[in-house]
């Protein structure tokens, strides 16, 4: 059976945009990441040897000439970064540890320079997902039938709202790469509201747009890149603008909670960024807070946009769309409910940054179950932001 990850572009584009920024801005920064499975009743240690085999196979993956040509056509990716990526190689021997805990959990840690290790997250999560479902819910005619029926239902619902648009955000927790491709192809062919996919390889192969900006790790890392942690979020936002201007102008709002974000999102940043991405907490409450913030800053909310991406399914996304349409621009990133909706319970797995330059970092989030990182840093952040 072919290895699961056979292209360096089989990843979400926000990993490339962050890698470019890190390569150019923080080339010597070092980091550590940790794998976490949030499904309390699932132990993944039985996958250890197969995960190791797939990780070992990734060492042979490299940027191909047609992939380089594709990236060169993306205006916000710089030639020096594409040259770097052309020479990039995954180094599993020195960057990744895979083990099994005493109680049967899967343990994965990643460490090294930030620019060299940042690409491990998405392929590793995709590997664990695909191996898990091969073992526990292999692809059968019945599974396909359920998946096809659910995709048809989604498309029929989406078609009822011609101005509703969505993007596939489902790489990290997909059932398999083939199934994600099938879903994106089906949406592309049958649903004009598909904006694109976060998966760079699928965007290239299927002729749709690669969509994405930045993830929580970029903000978390800045806790170790500033002298005063109260400046970390603002520094991250300004560095992002320095690298991309307004090309990738949707700011992620919940790394240290939305309350903390709006405290830092001053008039200059409010005007510079095209909009905001919501990824935890109540989406309706968030939407009205965002509109209120824009009005407070003297900005017409209709000139900005909100992207919702927190565990959405299509009915929930349409509910949010109905609530805010006409008030502010809208976009929706749907992940697991698109690429892993075939009946079996999906995994809720993540790989999170826990250390940068030898210092513990954290992500709090508006959903306490998503909080992860150094407990001392979490306490300090709560004090700094009055949480």
N, C-alpha and C positions, 0 to 999 in steps of 0.2 A: 504494500500500500504506500502511495506517495506521501512524503512528509506534508504536514498540515500547512506550514508557512513556507512558501516557495518564492515569494517576492518581497523585497524590502518595502514595497508600496502597499502591501496588505496590512495597512495600519490606518489609524485616523489621522486626518491632515493636521489636527492640532498638535500632534507629536512632532511633525516636521516644522511647523511654524515656531513652536517652542524651542526645538533643537536649533533652528537657525539663530534665534535670539540668544540662546545660551552660548552657542559657538562664537558668536560675535561679541557678546557683552560679558560673559562670565566663563571664559574658556578653561580656567583652572579650578573652578568650583567642584567640590566632591559631594557625593550624596549616597544615602542608603534608602532602599525601598523595602516594604514588607507586604507579602500576600495575606489577604484576609478573606475567609468565607463567612458571610453573614447568615447563611442558612444554619440554624442552630441544630437541626437534626441530621446534618450531612457531615460525614467524615470522608475526606478525599485522599487520605494517605495511601489507599490502595492503588492510586494512579502514579505513585512516585516514579517507578522505573520507566513507565511509558512517557511521562513528562520529561524525564531526563533524556530519553532517546530523541524526542522531538527538539529539545533544546540543543543537543549535540549537533543535530542536523542543520540547525539555523546557521552554523558557522560558514556554510557554503553559499548562503544567500548574499547577493550583492546587486547593486544597481545595474540594470541592463541598458544598452544604448537607446532603445526605444523609450524606456522609462525616463532616462535622462532628457531626451528630447521633449517628452511630455512636461516634465517639471520646468524645463527652460521656457515653456510657454505660459507659465503662471507668473504674472508680473511682480508679485511681492516676494518671490523666492530669488535670492541674489546669486549671481554667478559664483562667488567665492564659496557660498554654502553648498551649491550643487557640486562644485569640485570636491569639497569635503565629503559629501555624501557618496560620491563616486568611488572614493577610496575607503569608505566605511566598511568595517567588518564586525559582526557580532563576535564577542569573545566569551563564550560560555565558561571556559575553564577558569577565568580570572574574575568574572563579573557576577555569576549566578551560583547560588547554593540551593539545592533541592534536597529535602529530607522529610522525615515522618516523625511526628511528635509521639510521646509515650501513649497518648490516648487515640492515636489513629488519624490525626489531622495531617494535611499536607502542609509542609513548611517550605516557603520560597523566600529568599532574600536576594537583593541585588545591590551591588556596590561598585563604586568607581567614580571617574569624573562624570559630571552631569551630562556634558555633551556626548559622551560615549555610551552612557547607560540609559538615556531617556527613551530610547526606542524599544526597550524590552517590554514595557507594560502591556501594550495592546496585543502583540503576538502571543505573549505568555497566557493572558486571559483567554484568548481565542483557543489556544492549545488545550488548556484545562477543560474548557467547555466542551470542545469537540470530543476529546477523549472520554469525558464523563458520560456523554450521551451515547457514544458508541457502546459503552459498557452497560449502561442502565436502561437505555431506550433507543435501541438501534432502529435505523430508518426502514420502515415497512410500508406496504401499500396502504394500510390503515392510517399510519402516521401521515403519509403524504395526503391522503384524502381529507383528513382533519385540517391539515395545514392549508390545502388549496381552498377548502370551504371557508375557512376563516379569512384568508386573503381576499376572496371574492366578496365576503360581507364587508370587509374594510373598504374596498374600492367602491362598492355600491353606496356606502355611507358617505365617503369623501365626495363623491360626485354630486351629492345633494347640495354641496356648498362650494360653488365655483371659485370663490375668492379665498377659500381656505387653502393654505399651502403647507407642505411638510417636507422634512428631510429625514433620510434614514441615518440614525445614529447607533446602529445595532451591531457594530463589529465586535466589541469586547465580550458580549454575552450571547453571541449567535449560536444556533444549534450546530451549524457547520458553515464552512465557506461556501459550499455549493448551494446551500439553502438561502444564504444571504444574497448570493447572486441571483437566484431564482426570484426572490422577493423584489429586489430592486429592478430587475428586468421586467417583472410583471407590472409594477407600479409605473415604470417608464412607458410601457406600451399601452397601458389601459387607463392611466390617470394623469391628466395634464397638470395636476397640482403638485407633482413631485418636483421639488426644487433641485435636489441632488442627493448625494450620499457623503458621509464623513469618510468613507473608505476610499483611499486614493487610487488603489489598483482598480476597483470597480468603476470609479468615476472615469478613469482612463479607458478601460475596456468597453464600457457601455455608453460612452459619449455623454455623460451627465456631469454636472458641476461637483467639484470637491468642496465641501462646506465644513467650516470649523474655524475656531480662533485659538482659544487658550483654555487651560485646565487649572484646577486648584493648586497643583504642585508649584506652579510658577509663583503664586502669591505666598504659599507656605515657605518656599525656599528663601524668600526675601526676609523672613524673620531672622535668618542667619547672615544676611548680606547687608544689613544696616546696623548702625550702632544703637539706635533707639527703635524698639519694635513698634512704637506708635507710628513710625514713618514707613513701615514695611509695605502696607497695602498701597499707599500713595506712590511710593518709589516704584513698585511693580507696574502700576498703571502708567506712570510717566516713561519708564523704560520701554514699555510696550509701544507707546506712541512714538518714542524716538526711533524705534526699529521699523514700525509699520505706518506711521502717520495715521490716516483714517482708513487704510485699506482693509484692516481687520479690526473694525471698531465696535465690537460688542463686548462689554466688560462683564466678567463673571462676578456675581454679587454676594455669594454666601460663604466664602472661605472662612471668614471670621464672624459670620452672621450678617444678615442684611442691615441690621441696625448699625453695625460697625461700618459697613460699606457706605451707607448714605452719610455718615459722619465725615468720611474721607473724600467723598465724591463732590469736590468743590465746583465752583462755576466754570473754571477752566476745563476741568475734566468732563463735566456735564456737556459742555458745548462741543468738545473734541470728539467724544465717542458717539458713534451712530446710535447705540442703544445698549441694552442690558440683556444678560442671560440669567434666567431663573433656574435653579437646580435643587432647591430643597425648601421645605416649608409650604404654607398655604399659597397656591398660585394666585387666587383671587385677591387675597389680602396684599400680596406682593404687588400685583398689577396696579392697584389703587395707590399704594405707597409710592410707586414709581411715577405715576401720573402727578401725584401731589408734589413730589420732589421737583419734577420738571417745571411745574407751574411756579413753585417757590423760587426757582432759579431764573424765572422769566423766559422759559423756553416753551414753545408750543409743543405739547406731547405728540401731535400728529406729524411732527417733523422727525420724530425718533421712533424706535421700534423695540419691542420686547420679544425675546426668543425663550420659549418655555421648553424644558427638557428633563423634567424630574419624573421619571417613572411613568411616562404618559402611555395611555392607550388612545385609540382614535376617538371614542365617545368623550373621554375626559378632555382631550385637546379641543374638540368641537365645542364643548361646554365653555371652555376658556375663550375660544374664538367668539362665541356669541356674546359673552360678557363684555368684551373689550373692542369688538369691531366698530370702527368709526371713531374711537377715542384715541387710539395710538396704533402704530404699525405693529404687525404680528407675524411671528414665525414659530414653527413647532418642530422640535427634534424628537422623533420617536425611535426608541431603541429595541429593547427586549421584546416588546409586544409586536414588533414587526418581524424580527429575525429569529425568534424562539417561541413562537406561539403555535405549537403542534399538539398540545395536550399535556405532556410531562411538565412538572414544576421546574421553572428555570432556576439556575444558580444565581445567587447574588454575591458575586465575588469581585474584589477590588485589589489593586496594588497601589499602595499609598506611600508617598514620601514621608519618611520619619526622621531624617537627619540631613543636614547640609553643613559642609565645612566643620564637621565634628560637633555641631550643636543640634539638640533636639528641636524639631519643628512640629507644627500641628495644623489641623483643619478642624474647625468647630462645627460649621454648618448650622442651618436653621432647624435641622432635624437631629436631635441628640444622638440617635442611633447611628448617624453617619460620622460622628466625631471620632477622630483618630489622631494619635501622635503623643508627644511628650506631655505628661500630666502637669509638670511645672510650667511649661510654656502655655498650656491651656489656662491655667490659673492666672498667669501674668496677663494674658490677653483679656480675660474677663475683667481684670482690674483696670487695664488701660482703657477699655471701651465701656466700662460701667455696665457690664452684662449681668 
